[in-house]
Amino acid sequence: MLRSTKEDMYTATGRADKNDLLKAHAPLVKKLAHQMMAKLPPSVDVDDLIQAGMIGLLDAVNRYEDNHGAQFETYAVQRIRGAMLDELRNSDWLPRSIRQNMRKIETAMNNLQQRLGRAPKEAEIAKEMKVSLEDYQEMLNDGIGHQLVYYEDFHDKEDSDHFLDRFCIDEQSDPLQSLLAGGFRQAVIQAIEALPEREKILMGLYYEQEMNLKEIGAVMGVSESRVSQLHSQAIARLRSKLREKAWTGLA
């Protein structure tokens, strides 16, 4: 974490010197951009993330006040990450064809879960989709960067009764805050607990320990490519589980 004294950051009048704040926290933008890149496909340009992050930092500097109630860096991180996510969303970096394939995987998983009463295995999912195991795993490889939540999920024209609409009722409020304050957070926790043990461990290493795919592969004794497949599969399972909860009214 960056450390700056008030004497460094503020003028005699007690107001933050914007140029000093920007200069001191520019490295934070690069750090956050590269952390995010570790979870994104190679097609994403890190420089685009950094540029968006700098805009977020400038916004934080302009909005922050000494009596804001939080340290500036804590406030700035939220603005920087938000600007980067907006950039990714607007760029539509995950091709529509890949999202469609991941949606098909989620549907197959849901159908099998209903029939089998347990999490389906890879070979079973491939058979349900009428593709070879190799083709199924290639779809998972292509799906790196698949997210648990997309902005479009709140109002998905292809699914008029989407599961996120069940968790976020108040359209006037901030969607993310509504999700965290409502049943969505608990539903995600329950869905993670229901993952196969291997994928549950992977998610813990990835999101809690913040290890990259190569490091996780070393811990789990598999290739980086295999970790990528398992991560995409775990995200698809979570989305399928959340969709199932919304449909059955269990959330």
Residue frames relative to the residue before (quaternion, step in Angstrom):
aa qw qx qy qz dx dy dz
M 1.0000 0.0000 0.0000 0.0000 0.00 0.00 0.00
L 0.4624 -0.6715 0.5022 0.2882 3.56 -1.02 0.77
R 0.1443 -0.7844 0.5983 0.0776 3.57 -1.06 0.74
S 0.0736 0.7819 -0.6140 0.0790 3.56 -0.86 0.98
T 0.3878 -0.7174 0.5246 0.2445 3.57 -0.94 0.83
K 0.6304 -0.5292 0.4015 0.4016 3.53 -1.24 0.40
E 0.6132 0.5607 -0.3550 0.4284 3.57 1.07 -0.77
D 0.6571 0.5064 -0.3049 0.4678 3.57 1.08 -0.73
M 0.7783 0.4215 -0.1784 0.4298 3.53 0.90 -1.03
Y 0.7824 0.3418 -0.1624 0.4946 3.60 1.13 -0.51
T 0.4511 -0.6645 0.5295 0.2732 3.53 -1.18 0.63
A 0.7193 -0.4390 0.3119 0.4389 3.55 -1.32 0.08
T 0.6509 0.5189 -0.3184 0.4535 3.59 1.12 -0.51
G 0.5502 -0.6390 0.3862 0.3738 3.59 1.24 -0.08
R 0.5841 0.5657 -0.3783 0.4424 3.62 1.25 -0.02
A 0.5415 -0.6396 0.4376 0.3258 3.56 -0.97 0.85
D 0.3556 -0.6899 0.5849 0.2356 3.54 -1.05 0.76
K 0.3969 -0.7780 0.4357 0.2179 3.55 -0.30 1.28
N 0.6495 0.5260 -0.3327 0.4367 3.57 0.94 -0.81
D 0.6511 0.5081 -0.3161 0.4668 3.58 1.00 -0.80
L 0.6396 0.5214 -0.3256 0.4616 3.59 0.99 -0.81
L 0.6568 0.5116 -0.3100 0.4591 3.58 0.93 -0.89
K 0.6814 0.4980 -0.2849 0.4545 3.57 0.88 -0.99
A 0.6885 0.5010 -0.2861 0.4395 3.57 0.92 -0.93
H 0.7800 0.3579 -0.1746 0.4827 3.58 1.03 -0.75
A 0.3728 0.7299 -0.4893 0.2982 3.62 1.24 0.16
P 0.6410 0.5128 -0.3498 0.4515 3.66 0.93 -0.72
L 0.5866 0.5754 -0.3682 0.4351 3.60 1.12 -0.60
V 0.6203 0.5452 -0.3361 0.4528 3.58 1.04 -0.78
K 0.6715 0.4906 -0.2962 0.4698 3.58 0.89 -0.92
K 0.6345 0.5376 -0.3279 0.4482 3.57 0.99 -0.83
L 0.6833 0.4798 -0.2830 0.4721 3.58 0.89 -0.95
A 0.6263 0.5441 -0.3354 0.4465 3.60 1.05 -0.78
H 0.7002 0.4562 -0.2747 0.4755 3.59 0.88 -0.90
Q 0.5921 0.5408 -0.3666 0.4718 3.60 1.12 -0.55
M 0.6743 0.4874 -0.2906 0.4725 3.56 0.95 -0.88
M 0.6193 0.5652 -0.3416 0.4246 3.59 1.04 -0.78
A 0.5995 0.5856 -0.3618 0.4084 3.60 1.10 -0.63
K 0.7317 0.3862 -0.2115 0.5203 3.56 1.25 -0.43
L 0.6552 0.5019 -0.2943 0.4818 3.58 1.31 0.21
P 0.5850 -0.5835 0.4206 0.3748 3.61 -1.17 0.44
P 0.6618 -0.5435 0.3477 0.3818 3.61 -1.20 0.51
S 0.5746 0.6203 -0.3779 0.3772 3.61 1.16 -0.46
V 0.5946 0.5556 -0.3691 0.4490 3.59 1.22 -0.34
D 0.3195 -0.7497 0.5545 0.1686 3.58 -0.90 0.99
V 0.4216 -0.7283 0.4799 0.2481 3.59 -0.61 1.13
D 0.6091 0.5634 -0.3571 0.4290 3.58 1.09 -0.64
D 0.6123 0.5359 -0.3467 0.4665 3.59 1.11 -0.65
L 0.6442 0.5116 -0.3160 0.4728 3.57 1.03 -0.79
I 0.6495 0.5159 -0.3171 0.4598 3.57 0.96 -0.86
Q 0.6431 0.5213 -0.3213 0.4598 3.59 0.95 -0.87
A 0.6641 0.4864 -0.3003 0.4820 3.57 0.93 -0.90
G 0.6478 0.5341 -0.3128 0.4442 3.57 1.02 -0.83
M 0.6322 0.5243 -0.3322 0.4638 3.57 1.05 -0.73
I 0.6100 0.5267 -0.3433 0.4823 3.57 1.10 -0.68
G 0.6443 0.5168 -0.3098 0.4709 3.57 1.03 -0.82
L 0.6401 0.5181 -0.3180 0.4698 3.58 1.04 -0.80
L 0.6412 0.5169 -0.3203 0.4680 3.59 0.96 -0.84
D 0.6328 0.5245 -0.3212 0.4705 3.55 1.03 -0.82
A 0.6445 0.5215 -0.3160 0.4613 3.59 1.01 -0.84
V 0.6440 0.5230 -0.3170 0.4596 3.58 0.97 -0.87
N 0.6879 0.4925 -0.2829 0.4519 3.58 0.93 -0.91
R 0.7393 0.4306 -0.2240 0.4667 3.58 1.06 -0.72
Y 0.6243 0.5938 -0.3412 0.3757 3.56 1.11 -0.63
E 0.0663 -0.7613 0.6436 0.0419 3.53 -1.16 0.73
D 0.6391 -0.5656 0.3631 0.3740 3.56 -1.14 0.64
N 0.7227 0.4078 -0.2419 0.5029 3.57 1.12 -0.60
H 0.2889 0.8028 -0.4813 0.2008 3.58 1.26 0.43
G 0.4864 -0.6878 0.4217 0.3354 3.57 1.17 -0.48
A 0.7522 0.2575 -0.1838 0.5780 3.59 1.26 0.08
Q 0.5860 -0.5501 0.4447 0.3953 3.56 -1.20 0.45
F 0.6038 -0.5971 0.3756 0.3712 3.58 -1.01 0.78
E 0.6593 0.5281 -0.3330 0.4189 3.59 0.86 -0.89
T 0.6226 0.5376 -0.3353 0.4593 3.58 1.02 -0.80
Y 0.6676 0.4909 -0.2844 0.4822 3.56 0.97 -0.90
A 0.6690 0.5209 -0.3028 0.4352 3.58 0.93 -0.93
V 0.6103 0.5667 -0.3530 0.4263 3.61 0.98 -0.81
Q 0.6443 0.5244 -0.3193 0.4560 3.59 0.97 -0.85
R 0.6834 0.4823 -0.2799 0.4711 3.58 0.92 -0.93
I 0.6546 0.5201 -0.3144 0.4496 3.58 0.96 -0.85
R 0.6821 0.4733 -0.2905 0.4757 3.57 0.83 -0.96
G 0.6288 0.5426 -0.3340 0.4457 3.58 1.00 -0.78
A 0.6617 0.4999 -0.3029 0.4696 3.59 0.97 -0.85
M 0.6419 0.5174 -0.3211 0.4659 3.59 1.04 -0.76
L 0.6580 0.5018 -0.3095 0.4685 3.59 0.95 -0.85
D 0.6173 0.5323 -0.3413 0.4680 3.58 1.06 -0.70
E 0.6343 0.5317 -0.3194 0.4615 3.57 1.03 -0.82
L 0.6579 0.5022 -0.3042 0.4717 3.59 0.94 -0.88
R 0.6593 0.5158 -0.3084 0.4519 3.56 0.92 -0.91
N 0.6947 0.4776 -0.2776 0.4606 3.56 0.89 -0.94
S 0.6707 0.5024 -0.2939 0.4597 3.58 1.13 -0.64
D 0.2163 -0.8019 0.5218 0.1948 3.59 1.29 -0.42
W 0.0685 0.8762 -0.4731 0.0603 3.56 0.90 1.05
L 0.6788 0.4086 -0.3128 0.5239 3.60 1.15 -0.28
P 0.4351 -0.7354 0.4458 0.2667 3.63 -0.39 1.19
R 0.6050 -0.5945 0.3984 0.3490 3.55 -1.09 0.75
S 0.6219 0.5549 -0.3479 0.4292 3.60 1.03 -0.76
I 0.6527 0.5018 -0.3136 0.4730 3.58 1.05 -0.76
R 0.6293 0.5168 -0.3379 0.4720 3.59 0.99 -0.76
Q 0.6405 0.5237 -0.3289 0.4554 3.58 1.01 -0.78
N 0.6388 0.5158 -0.3220 0.4714 3.58 1.01 -0.80
M 0.6617 0.4948 -0.3096 0.4706 3.57 0.97 -0.84
R 0.6140 0.5324 -0.3481 0.4673 3.58 1.09 -0.65
K 0.6331 0.5221 -0.3262 0.4693 3.60 1.03 -0.78
I 0.6296 0.5251 -0.3269 0.4701 3.57 1.04 -0.78
E 0.6464 0.5223 -0.3123 0.4603 3.58 0.95 -0.89
T 0.6543 0.5137 -0.3089 0.4610 3.57 0.97 -0.87
A 0.6483 0.5101 -0.3117 0.4715 3.59 0.97 -0.88
M 0.6376 0.5285 -0.3238 0.4575 3.56 0.98 -0.84
N 0.6678 0.5127 -0.2984 0.4496 3.56 0.91 -0.93
N 0.6524 0.5186 -0.3087 0.4584 3.57 0.96 -0.90
L 0.6850 0.4801 -0.2831 0.4692 3.57 0.93 -0.92
Q 0.6126 0.5523 -0.3456 0.4475 3.57 1.02 -0.79
Q 0.6538 0.5173 -0.3044 0.4607 3.56 1.00 -0.87
R 0.7173 0.4567 -0.2543 0.4607 3.58 0.94 -0.89
L 0.7663 0.3968 -0.1919 0.4674 3.55 0.92 -0.96
G 0.3395 -0.7574 0.4918 0.2630 3.57 1.16 -0.57
R 0.7254 0.2973 -0.2188 0.5810 3.58 1.24 0.46
A 0.6392 -0.5017 0.4000 0.4239 3.55 -1.30 0.17
P 0.3872 -0.7471 0.4855 0.2372 3.63 -0.66 1.03
K 0.4706 -0.6584 0.5125 0.2871 3.54 -1.22 0.57
E 0.6979 -0.4841 0.3234 0.4171 3.56 -1.25 0.39
A 0.6689 0.5046 -0.3092 0.4499 3.57 0.83 -0.96
E 0.6460 0.5186 -0.3175 0.4615 3.59 1.05 -0.75
I 0.6412 0.5156 -0.3235 0.4672 3.57 1.01 -0.79
A 0.6452 0.5207 -0.3160 0.4612 3.57 0.96 -0.89
K 0.6572 0.5071 -0.3070 0.4655 3.57 0.95 -0.88
E 0.6379 0.5296 -0.3225 0.4567 3.58 0.99 -0.82
M 0.7090 0.4389 -0.2419 0.4962 3.57 1.09 -0.77
K 0.3785 -0.7485 0.4587 0.2933 3.58 1.35 -0.15
V 0.5477 0.5438 -0.4360 0.4629 3.55 0.95 0.97
S 0.5838 -0.5616 0.4368 0.3912 3.57 -1.24 0.30
L 0.6364 -0.5193 0.3979 0.4086 3.56 -1.24 0.40
E 0.6310 0.5384 -0.3319 0.4492 3.58 1.02 -0.79
D 0.6669 0.4915 -0.3055 0.4694 3.61 0.94 -0.88
Y 0.6275 0.5366 -0.3306 0.4572 3.57 1.04 -0.78
Q 0.6806 0.4802 -0.2895 0.4715 3.58 0.92 -0.91
E 0.6085 0.5358 -0.3526 0.4673 3.58 1.12 -0.57
M 0.6030 0.5406 -0.3464 0.4734 3.59 1.09 -0.70
L 0.6499 0.5093 -0.3102 0.4712 3.57 1.00 -0.84
N 0.6249 0.5327 -0.3337 0.4630 3.58 1.02 -0.77
D 0.6694 0.4995 -0.2930 0.4653 3.55 0.95 -0.91
G 0.6902 0.5229 -0.2687 0.4219 3.55 1.14 -0.68
I 0.3269 0.7327 -0.5341 0.2665 3.61 1.16 0.29
G 0.7258 0.3471 -0.2876 0.5196 3.55 -0.79 1.00
H 0.4290 0.6769 -0.4765 0.3616 3.59 1.30 -0.02
Q 0.2611 -0.8121 0.5114 0.1038 3.57 -0.77 1.06
L 0.5791 -0.5736 0.4534 0.3606 3.51 -1.26 0.44
V 0.7978 0.0946 -0.0177 0.5952 3.57 1.03 -0.84
Y 0.1057 -0.7536 0.6461 0.0591 3.54 -1.04 0.88
Y 0.6164 -0.5406 0.4130 0.3965 3.55 -1.16 0.56
E 0.6530 0.5404 -0.3123 0.4291 3.56 0.99 -0.88
D 0.5488 0.6431 -0.3929 0.3619 3.58 1.17 -0.47
F 0.6109 0.5661 -0.3688 0.4127 3.58 1.13 -0.49
H 0.7918 0.0597 -0.0213 0.6075 3.57 1.12 -0.62
D 0.0670 0.8297 -0.5423 0.1136 3.54 0.44 1.26
K 0.3775 -0.7623 0.4820 0.2099 3.58 -0.44 1.24
E 0.6551 0.5122 -0.3216 0.4529 3.58 1.14 -0.57
D 0.7664 0.1985 -0.1152 0.6000 3.57 1.25 -0.27
S 0.2260 -0.8433 0.4735 0.1164 3.57 0.16 1.31
D 0.7495 0.2903 -0.1853 0.5654 3.58 1.21 -0.38
H 0.0525 0.8573 -0.5088 0.0572 3.54 0.82 1.07
F 0.6208 -0.5972 0.3563 0.3618 3.55 -1.09 0.71
L 0.6491 0.5239 -0.3484 0.4276 3.64 0.98 -0.63
D 0.5681 0.5756 -0.3927 0.4379 3.58 1.14 -0.44
R 0.6302 0.5347 -0.3319 0.4548 3.59 1.16 -0.55
F 0.7190 0.4423 -0.2473 0.4756 3.56 1.09 -0.71
C 0.7636 0.2744 -0.1493 0.5650 3.61 1.16 -0.45
I 0.0830 -0.8568 0.5088 0.0074 3.55 0.19 1.31
D 0.7208 0.4434 -0.2499 0.4706 3.57 0.91 -0.95
E 0.2346 -0.8174 0.5122 0.1204 3.59 -0.16 1.25
Q 0.6170 0.5562 -0.3526 0.4308 3.59 1.22 -0.33
S 0.6502 0.5151 -0.3191 0.4583 3.58 1.19 -0.41
D 0.6350 -0.5032 0.4071 0.4216 3.55 -1.32 0.14
P 0.4872 -0.7053 0.4190 0.2994 3.64 -0.58 1.07
L 0.6677 0.5070 -0.3183 0.4425 3.59 0.85 -0.93
Q 0.6739 0.4864 -0.3008 0.4678 3.58 0.89 -0.92
S 0.6269 0.5349 -0.3379 0.4546 3.57 1.04 -0.74
L 0.6404 0.5296 -0.3172 0.4568 3.56 1.03 -0.83
L 0.7034 0.4752 -0.2737 0.4523 3.55 0.84 -1.02
A 0.6935 0.4731 -0.2768 0.4676 3.57 1.06 -0.78
G 0.7057 0.4714 -0.2588 0.4614 3.58 1.15 -0.53
G 0.7841 -0.3538 0.2439 0.4478 3.55 -1.19 -0.57
F 0.4757 0.7123 -0.4308 0.2844 3.57 1.22 -0.25
R 0.6432 0.5421 -0.3320 0.4268 3.58 0.89 -0.94
Q 0.6859 0.4702 -0.2816 0.4787 3.58 0.86 -0.96
A 0.6256 0.5387 -0.3383 0.4516 3.57 1.06 -0.73
V 0.6351 0.5174 -0.3269 0.4713 3.60 1.03 -0.77
I 0.6382 0.5295 -0.3256 0.4542 3.59 0.93 -0.89
Q 0.6718 0.4922 -0.2946 0.4687 3.57 0.92 -0.91
A 0.6453 0.5256 -0.3176 0.4544 3.58 1.02 -0.81
I 0.6372 0.5174 -0.3253 0.4695 3.59 1.03 -0.77
E 0.6408 0.5326 -0.3171 0.4529 3.57 1.01 -0.84
A 0.6866 0.4869 -0.2755 0.4643 3.59 1.14 -0.64
L 0.4735 0.6767 -0.4446 0.3466 3.62 1.25 -0.09
P 0.5853 -0.5208 0.4653 0.4119 3.58 -1.22 0.39
E 0.6536 -0.5782 0.3144 0.3737 3.57 -1.00 0.88
R 0.6538 0.5337 -0.3219 0.4291 3.60 0.90 -0.88
E 0.6953 0.4602 -0.2702 0.4814 3.56 0.94 -0.90
K 0.5962 0.5540 -0.3589 0.4569 3.59 1.13 -0.61
I 0.6415 0.5131 -0.3119 0.4775 3.58 1.00 -0.87
L 0.6413 0.5350 -0.3194 0.4479 3.56 0.93 -0.93
M 0.6701 0.5003 -0.3060 0.4550 3.60 0.86 -0.93
G 0.6356 0.5245 -0.3298 0.4606 3.58 1.06 -0.72
L 0.6654 0.4956 -0.2980 0.4721 3.58 0.95 -0.88
Y 0.6891 0.5080 -0.2738 0.4384 3.57 0.99 -0.88
Y 0.8135 0.3010 -0.1308 0.4802 3.56 0.74 -1.07
E 0.7168 0.4120 -0.2617 0.4979 3.61 1.02 -0.66
Q 0.7545 0.3488 -0.1953 0.5205 3.58 0.91 -0.93
E 0.2982 -0.7964 0.4738 0.2288 3.59 1.36 -0.23
M 0.2965 0.7382 -0.5398 0.2753 3.57 0.95 0.92
N 0.4328 -0.6816 0.5134 0.2908 3.59 -1.11 0.60
L 0.7328 -0.4567 0.2767 0.4218 3.56 -1.30 0.26
K 0.6398 0.5301 -0.3273 0.4501 3.57 1.01 -0.80
E 0.6628 0.5048 -0.3000 0.4645 3.58 0.95 -0.89
I 0.6429 0.5147 -0.3181 0.4696 3.56 1.01 -0.83
G 0.6220 0.5508 -0.3319 0.4469 3.57 1.02 -0.81
A 0.6503 0.5138 -0.3141 0.4631 3.57 1.01 -0.84
V 0.6587 0.5048 -0.3066 0.4663 3.58 1.00 -0.82
M 0.7606 0.3961 -0.1964 0.4755 3.57 0.90 -0.98
G 0.4414 -0.7253 0.4344 0.3006 3.58 1.27 -0.17
V 0.6055 0.5061 -0.3736 0.4875 3.58 1.10 0.73
S 0.6354 -0.5413 0.3875 0.3913 3.56 -1.29 0.24
E 0.6446 -0.5093 0.4026 0.4037 3.55 -1.29 0.35
S 0.6248 0.5423 -0.3305 0.4543 3.57 1.06 -0.78
R 0.6535 0.5134 -0.3113 0.4609 3.57 1.01 -0.82
V 0.6142 0.5328 -0.3399 0.4726 3.58 1.05 -0.74
S 0.6292 0.5385 -0.3288 0.4538 3.57 1.01 -0.85
Q 0.6476 0.5172 -0.3115 0.4648 3.59 0.96 -0.88
L 0.6891 0.4867 -0.2842 0.4555 3.57 0.84 -0.98
H 0.6293 0.5280 -0.3390 0.4585 3.59 1.05 -0.70
S 0.6544 0.4989 -0.3121 0.4748 3.59 0.91 -0.91
Q 0.6525 0.5180 -0.3113 0.4572 3.55 1.00 -0.83
A 0.6434 0.5236 -0.3210 0.4571 3.58 1.00 -0.82
I 0.6428 0.5097 -0.3242 0.4711 3.60 0.96 -0.83
A 0.6456 0.5121 -0.3225 0.4659 3.58 0.97 -0.84
R 0.6327 0.5227 -0.3351 0.4627 3.60 0.99 -0.77
L 0.6551 0.5188 -0.3163 0.4490 3.59 0.92 -0.88
R 0.6656 0.4915 -0.3060 0.4708 3.57 0.91 -0.91
S 0.6403 0.5247 -0.3205 0.4605 3.57 1.01 -0.82
K 0.6634 0.5113 -0.2992 0.4571 3.57 0.98 -0.89
L 0.6621 0.4999 -0.3035 0.4686 3.58 0.96 -0.84
R 0.6266 0.5257 -0.3299 0.4714 3.55 1.07 -0.76
E 0.6405 0.5286 -0.3144 0.4599 3.57 1.01 -0.85
K 0.6475 0.5244 -0.3176 0.4526 3.60 0.95 -0.85
A 0.6629 0.5018 -0.3091 0.4617 3.55 0.96 -0.85
W 0.6608 0.5174 -0.3095 0.4471 3.57 0.98 -0.86
T 0.7539 0.3905 -0.2124 0.4838 3.58 0.98 -0.83
G 0.4448 -0.7265 0.4268 0.3038 3.57 1.34 -0.10
L 0.4201 0.7281 -0.4507 0.3002 3.56 1.19 0.55
A 0.5871 0.6075 -0.3807 0.3760 3.58 1.16 -0.41
